[in-house]
Structures are given as C-alpha cells and as structure tokens.
Amino acid sequence: MWNESEYIRGEEREGYYVQPMMKRIWAVQLDLLREIDMVCKRHGIKYYGWFGTLLGAVRHQGFIPWDDDLDLAMLREDYERFRYYAKTELPKGREISEREPTLVSVFNTDVVRLDQEFLDKSHGCPLKTGIDIFCLDRIPPGDEDEQIQLNLFWSVYGLCLNWDMPEEDEKWEGLNKWECLGEVEELTGYSFERQRPVKEQLYFLGDRIAAMYWDMEYDHVTNVAWLYNHDHYRIPKDCFDNIIEVPFENTTIPVLKDYDLICRLTYGEAYMTPVKEYKHDYLKKQIDQLREYFQKRGLNLPECFEMTFETDNKDETESDSQKER
C-alpha cells in the first residue's frame, strides 16, 4: 500500500538527489493521472505514456529522477473525446488549459496557493503543476499535401505561441503581429474576429489544420507540432494495436508495446543511457514568487517549500528534457 509520508520524502535515485518538493510535485501529478485515467476508462478512451514519461517508465519505472514532466498522448479521436468529457468530469478545482494547438494540459490549480485546505489535498505542494496531453494526427499520404499542412500549421502555431508576448520582445524580430495575423487570414482563408480573444481563435485554427486529414487512409501518425522540426517522427499506425501496462512509481501506465521504436524516434539509439540535467524554469518562477511573498512579510521561505535548481553535470550538452522538446 502507498505510504504518502514516505513517498514525499527526499531520496537519492541513481546518484541524483530528488528533493522533497519535487516528490510532492510528483505526488500531485500521480493524483491527476488517476483522475484522468478514471475519465478515460469511463468512456473507453485510450492514452499512452509519452515523451519523458515513456522514457521514465521504461528506464526508471517512474519519473526521470531529474525531471518533473508527466506527458501523455492520445490519437485524435480519443483526444477530442477526452477534451469533451474532462471539462465536466474531472474533479472540481482542476484546470484544463489549451495553450497551443495539439496540446491540452490538466493542472491542479491556476495559481500558487497557500491555504491549508489546498495544501492538505496537494501533499503539501503549493505550486501549479500538471499533465500535458499531446494529440497524434494522421499524416497525409502525399509529400505535397504534407508540406502544405505543415506550412499552414506553423504559420498559425508560431503566432499562437507568441501572441501574448509584447511586440518589443525579440521573438517578434520587428514584425507587427496584426500584420502577421492578416497574412494568416490570406493564407488560410480564416477570418479572425478582432473583438474576441485572438489566441483562442489561433488555437482553434491550428488544431483544425492538424486534424485536417483525420478521415483519410493513413499508415503513420505524428504530433504535427513536432513533425515540422523532426521529419523522422512518424509512428506506424500498427503500433497502436498492442498496448501494455508498465510500472510507474506507485501505479502502472499504458504504453505502446513497441516502446523501443518510439523512444528511438524521440531520443535516439542510446535512450537507455541517462543524460542528467535539471531544467525547471516554470518551477523556479513559482518558488521565487513564494520567496518574495514571505520576504514582504519579513519571513524566510519555509524549509518545506524550499527547492534548489542546479545540475550535477554541466559538461553535458543535451539533457533528456532538451531532447524531448
């Protein structure tokens, strides 16, 4: 039986010290995984451990010790059904975020929280953390159709990712985002309603472009956002005929039986050799926010919320998480 107090203690795994706060984050994500699993089982929705979670499952039987991600993937029809049911069937307080096309995330909260009721339910973790669910779409049969789709998708995807950035940000490189939006309209034939949130419309359009070949015959699927920069990332549809459950922390997680192929496509032939680096910018920002909150009140950040952000192998050039994205 799972012992929460034992699980959230810091521990050394494979020569790497996993801090107590990271263990609390993992515990929250495992709660979210159970809740997602309940929705999926209720409606016959299939999902699979993906990216770092797949790698962690096959290499560590759980999380990668120096990473916090929990990633899943679904084929388009299951992805659409999950988005529909999750909005009403996940527990109250869970946040569903559609941040970019072909990705939906489930979070434990939308803000850092210190109220005791929340902490009691979150294993003492005050931070926002969640699970990313990636959509896998069919690849069109012809090279020309594929290139058209990718060009359309990335014209929308890049604009969606950067839309909320100030126009003086270097990511815009002097471009005017409204002119870019007009170019997307000309390219796609889609008319944006300027009085409505534009990013939401960009998300919708990008997602529809990714799904535009779903009713056609196909041999491979991919995450369209990934395919643009990873031309080899093409997964045979037959892989999804055989699913197995593998150990993952205190539970199991479904993965494709041919996980070796998926890991080689994602991480290369040497995926079983760990590359350690600790990169958690979004966590650092939240810890800094907490520290500032307590400092304004003349207090130090409580030790139970403390977390350091260092790497023990700065000579490595590419981490597992960098390879993943």
Buried (B, 14 or more C-beta within 10 A) or exposed (E): EEEEEEBBEEBEEEEBEBBBBBBBBBBBBBBBBEBBBEBBEEBEBBBBBBBBBBBBBBBBEBBBBBBBBBBBBBBBEBBBBBBEBBEEBBEEEBBBEBEBBBBBBBBBBEEBBEEEEBBEBBBBBBBBBBBBBBBBBBBBEEEEBBEBBBEBBBBBBBBBBBBEEEEEEEEBEEEEBEEBBEEBEEEBEBEBEEEEEBBEBBBBBBBBBBBBBBEEEBEBBBBBBBBBEEEEBBBEBEBBEEEEEBEBBBEBBBBBEBBEEBBEBBBEEEBEEBBBBBBBEEBEEBBEEBBEBBEEEEEEBEEEBBBEEEBEEEEBEEBBBEBBE
